[in-house]
Amino acid sequence: MLAILAVFGVALAMAMRANLAARAESRRALQRLQAEYLATAGLDVARERLSTDNAYTGETWQVAAEELGGRDRAEVTIDISPVADRPNERRVSVVATYPIDDERWRQQRYRLEHIWNHAPDTERSEQ
């Protein structure tokens, strides 16, 4: 009887461990997706600002946990820099970090880069 209980206990422990690992991976996937959405929103903000203000150089903003429907905050950094030898173009770099309150190794970062040109048909995107 003791052997059966021991085998059952080991099987239960292994099942719980697998469940916890799957749950952690699911959380990381959700965080990666949230970071991607935030970076895309940051790129949209940069495009809008550059379309009205050529001197815009970027910004950093934090998103409250309540706005994301959870318990974690996020940060989006937009950086605008000139492109060498192309005076009409700007390199737009957006980095979204989610969650910002977790340990650094648990944070998910998503980066988007885009070349902005005043002529709409000459825009290029990079990832």
PyMOL commands that set and color helices and strands:
alter all, ss='L'
color gray80, all
select helices_A, chain A and resi 2-52+65-68+104-106+120-122
alter helices_A, ss='H'
color red, helices_A
select strands_A, chain A and resi 58-63+74-83+86-98+108-117+124-126
alter strands_A, ss='S'
color yellow, strands_A
deselect
rebuild
show_as cartoon
